[in-house]
Amino acid sequence: MSSTLIEASDEKQSLEISEALQPWINNPYIKAATSDNTRIAYQSDIRHFESWGGKLPATPQIIVEYLQAYAAQLNARTLSRRLTALKNWHQYQGFVDPVQHPAVQKTLSGIIRVHGKPKDKAYPLSPEDLLCIIEFLQKEDSLTAYRDNALLQMGFCGAFRRSELVQIKVEHIEWKDQGIDILIPQSKTDQTHGGQYCALPYGKGLFCPIAALNQWLKMANIERGPLFREIKKGGKLKASPLTPLSVNHILKKRAHDAGIPHADKFSSHSLRRGMATSASRLGVQIPAIMRQGRWKQVNTVIEYIEAAERFQENAALKIINNYNNE
């Protein structure tokens, strides 16, 4: 049988499968199986493929050409995610998955070897930098300052992801003698809504997330609903919560305001990474750090700790000091 006939037969079979899948496409539970952020990313990836000139359903040859076109321009991890989006599109629509073709997989492996780059990592926010920001915000008597103070202190001490921070509601907070327990209904590592808790203790002096939270609730007069909300120009509080991206902007802006030289290096993940590295330096054990940040994988936490402790117990330093003291 010729290759043309085989391709025609495969296409016919794929179309039959696709038609059989049509009743499932509007199934809300199939849609709910994928997070909104992942779905948005996949949709963007598909649009990028189509804007380049790719047609759906695609062939392995076209996907290889697409990879070659962007091999030197895009991060290999971005291309890998776009392949995942294409794979999901074909599988969900009932077509043969071209991404699994050996030529596609080999091409991606080659791109990673030739153009692969180290993953960008968030610059950790240190307690010293956070205290500088807190001291600056204490001098600014505004609703925005009260919100930002509570947001950053809670974000750091709770090692919150930005998506977790902005979804906190007043109803999620349980007040206790030692501090507060915060319910996180859903997170990146809890897509099934099992619920996770984060405990924040009382502190002393300016560095106290509970005091900062109390001040924000009092000044904003918030009793229910989203905890961290948008504020209009003029200081009027809105009912809508902050967006996840706004956490990045707030941290960078406040770090600049406080005169921190490396403010541009911060992102919202700096809060989470900063808590882990700072706790490790103070001798906190890994299980306690994982519990506070709700990490599932110990390797992630160890990576944070190792990055922060490369100059502590440094093998080369021991040798240098030994021979310099002779």
C-alpha positions in Angstrom: 0.0 0.0 0.0 1.4 3.4 -0.9 2.2 6.1 1.7 -0.5 8.3 0.3 -3.1 5.7 0.8 -1.9 5.0 4.4 -2.0 8.8 5.2 -5.5 9.0 3.8 -6.6 6.0 5.8 -5.1 7.4 9.0 -6.8 10.8 8.4 -10.1 9.1 7.8 -9.8 7.1 11.0 -8.8 10.2 13.0 -11.8 12.1 11.7 -14.1 9.3 12.7 -12.6 9.3 16.2 -12.9 13.1 16.4 -16.6 12.9 15.4 -17.1 10.3 18.1 -15.6 12.6 20.7 -17.8 15.6 19.9 -20.4 14.8 22.7 -17.5 15.0 25.2 -16.2 18.4 24.2 -18.7 20.4 26.3 -18.4 18.1 29.3 -17.7 20.6 32.2 -15.8 18.0 34.2 -13.3 17.3 31.5 -12.7 21.0 31.3 -12.3 21.2 35.1 -9.6 18.5 35.0 -7.2 21.1 33.8 -6.4 24.3 35.7 -7.3 27.7 34.2 -3.7 28.8 34.1 -2.6 25.7 32.3 -5.5 25.9 29.8 -4.7 29.6 29.1 -1.0 28.7 28.5 -1.9 25.8 26.2 -4.3 28.0 24.2 -1.5 30.6 23.8 0.9 27.9 22.7 -1.6 26.7 20.0 -2.1 30.2 18.8 1.7 30.7 18.4 1.9 27.5 16.4 -0.9 28.6 14.1 0.4 32.1 13.7 3.7 30.6 12.5 1.8 28.8 9.8 1.1 25.4 11.4 -2.1 23.7 10.6 -4.2 21.5 12.9 -4.2 18.5 12.9 -0.4 18.6 12.4 2.1 16.2 11.0 5.4 15.3 12.6 7.3 17.0 9.7 5.5 20.3 10.3 6.2 20.2 14.0 9.9 19.5 13.4 10.0 22.5 11.1 8.3 24.6 13.8 10.9 23.5 16.4 13.7 24.3 14.0 12.3 27.7 13.3 12.3 28.7 17.0 15.2 26.6 18.3 17.6 29.5 18.7 14.9 32.1 19.7 12.9 30.4 22.4 13.9 28.7 25.6 13.9 24.9 25.2 11.5 24.6 28.1 9.0 26.9 26.3 9.2 24.7 23.2 8.7 21.6 25.3 5.6 23.1 26.8 4.3 23.9 23.4 4.8 20.3 22.3 2.7 19.3 25.4 0.0 21.7 24.3 0.0 20.2 20.8 0.0 16.7 22.2 -3.1 17.5 24.4 -4.9 19.2 21.5 -4.5 16.1 19.2 -5.4 13.6 21.9 -8.4 15.6 23.1 -9.7 16.0 19.5 -9.2 12.3 18.8 -6.3 12.7 16.3 -3.1 10.7 16.1 -0.5 12.4 18.3 2.4 13.6 16.0 4.4 14.8 19.0 5.3 11.2 19.9 7.0 10.7 16.6 10.8 9.8 17.1 11.8 12.7 14.8 10.0 15.2 17.0 11.4 13.9 20.2 15.0 13.7 18.8 14.7 17.2 17.5 13.7 18.6 20.9 16.5 16.6 22.6 19.0 18.1 20.1 17.7 21.7 20.8 18.0 21.2 24.5 21.7 20.0 24.1 22.6 22.9 21.7 20.5 25.8 23.1 19.6 24.7 26.6 20.0 27.4 29.3 19.9 27.2 33.1 16.5 27.9 34.6 16.0 31.4 35.9 15.6 31.4 39.7 13.9 33.9 41.9 16.2 36.1 43.9 15.4 35.3 47.6 14.0 38.1 49.8 16.0 38.3 53.0 14.5 39.2 56.4 16.9 42.2 56.3 15.4 43.4 53.0 11.9 42.8 54.2 12.5 44.7 57.4 13.7 47.7 55.3 10.5 47.6 53.4 8.4 47.3 56.6 10.2 50.3 58.1 9.5 52.4 55.0 5.8 51.4 54.9 5.4 52.3 58.5 6.2 55.9 57.6 3.6 56.0 54.9 0.1 56.6 56.4 -2.0 55.3 53.5 -4.4 52.4 52.9 -2.1 51.1 50.2 0.8 51.0 52.6 -1.2 49.0 55.2 -2.2 46.5 52.6 1.3 46.1 51.2 2.8 45.7 54.7 0.3 42.8 55.5 0.7 41.3 52.1 4.5 41.1 52.1 4.8 40.0 55.7 2.2 37.3 55.4 3.6 36.3 51.9 7.1 35.8 53.4 6.2 34.1 56.7 3.7 31.8 55.0 5.9 31.1 52.0 2.8 31.7 49.9 2.6 31.4 46.1 1.1 34.6 44.6 -2.0 32.7 43.5 -2.5 31.5 47.1 -2.1 35.0 48.6 -4.7 36.7 46.4 -7.3 34.0 47.0 -7.2 34.3 50.8 -10.6 35.4 52.2 -11.3 36.7 55.7 -13.4 33.6 56.3 -10.3 31.4 55.7 -8.6 32.9 58.8 -8.9 31.2 62.2 -7.6 33.2 65.1 -5.8 31.4 67.8 -3.7 32.2 70.9 -0.4 31.6 69.1 -1.3 33.3 65.9 -3.6 32.5 62.9 -4.4 29.4 60.9 -5.1 30.1 57.2 -7.0 27.7 55.0 -5.8 27.5 51.4 -8.8 26.0 49.6 -6.8 25.3 46.4 -3.2 25.6 45.3 -0.7 24.5 42.6 -0.1 21.2 44.5 -3.7 20.8 45.6 -5.8 21.0 42.5 -8.5 18.6 44.0 -9.5 21.2 46.7 -8.4 19.0 49.6 -7.4 22.1 51.4 -4.1 23.0 53.1 -3.3 25.1 56.2 -0.6 27.6 57.0 0.1 28.8 60.5 1.5 32.3 61.1 2.7 33.1 64.6 2.8 36.4 66.5 6.1 38.3 66.3 7.6 41.2 68.2 8.2 44.7 67.0 7.6 45.7 63.4 8.2 42.3 62.0 4.9 40.7 62.9 2.5 39.4 60.2 -0.4 39.2 62.7 0.0 42.9 63.7 0.3 43.9 60.1 -2.9 42.0 59.2 -4.8 43.5 62.1 -3.8 47.0 61.1 -4.9 46.3 57.5 -8.3 44.9 58.5 -9.0 47.8 60.8 -8.0 50.5 58.4 -9.7 48.9 55.4 -12.8 47.9 57.5 -12.9 44.4 55.8 -15.1 41.9 57.6 -15.7 39.3 54.8 -14.5 38.4 51.3 -11.1 38.8 49.6 -8.4 39.9 52.1 -6.1 41.7 49.7 -8.0 44.0 47.4 -7.4 46.5 44.7 -7.3 50.1 45.7 -8.3 52.9 43.3 -6.5 56.2 42.9 -7.6 58.3 45.8 -7.5 55.5 48.2 -10.9 54.0 47.6 -11.1 50.2 48.3 -12.5 47.9 45.6 -14.3 44.7 46.2 -12.2 42.7 43.8 -9.0 40.9 44.9 -5.6 41.7 43.7 -4.4 39.8 40.6 -1.5 37.3 41.0 0.7 39.5 38.8 0.1 42.5 41.0 2.0 40.8 43.9 5.2 41.0 41.7 4.6 44.7 41.1 4.0 45.5 44.7 7.1 43.7 45.9 9.4 45.4 43.3 7.8 48.8 43.9 8.2 48.7 47.6 11.7 47.4 47.4 12.6 50.3 45.2 10.8 52.7 47.6 12.9 51.3 50.4 16.1 51.9 48.5 17.1 48.2 48.1 19.8 48.1 45.3 18.7 44.7 43.9 14.9 45.5 43.8 14.7 44.6 40.1 15.7 41.0 40.8 12.7 40.3 43.0 9.5 38.5 41.9 6.6 37.2 43.9 8.5 33.8 44.3 11.2 35.7 46.2 8.9 35.7 49.2 8.6 31.9 49.1 12.3 31.2 48.4 13.4 33.8 50.9 11.5 32.1 53.8 13.1 28.7 52.9 16.7 29.9 52.7 16.4 32.2 55.8 14.9 29.4 57.9 17.6 27.0 56.8 20.4 29.4 57.8 18.8 29.6 61.3 18.9 25.9 61.6 15.3 25.0 60.9 15.0 21.4 59.8 13.8 20.5 56.3 10.5 18.9 57.4 9.5 22.1 59.2 10.4 24.2 56.2 8.4 21.9 53.9 5.4 22.1 56.2 5.4 25.9 56.4 5.7 26.2 52.6 3.5 23.1 51.8 6.2 21.7 49.6 5.6 18.2 48.3 9.0 17.5 46.9 12.0 17.6 49.2 14.4 18.2 46.2 12.9 21.7 45.6 13.6 22.8 49.2 17.1 21.2 49.1 17.8 23.2 45.9 16.9 26.4 47.7 19.0 25.6 50.7 22.0 24.5 48.7 21.9 27.7 46.7 21.9 29.8 49.9 24.7 27.7 51.6 27.3 27.4 48.9 29.8 29.4 51.0 28.9 27.8 54.3 30.8 24.6 55.0 32.6 25.3 51.8 35.3 22.6 51.0 37.6 25.0 49.2 37.4 27.5 52.0 38.5 25.0 54.5 41.6 24.2 52.4 42.4 27.9 51.8 42.1 28.8 55.4 44.2 25.9 56.5 47.2 26.8 54.3 46.9 30.5 54.9 47.2 30.0 58.6 50.4 28.0 58.3 
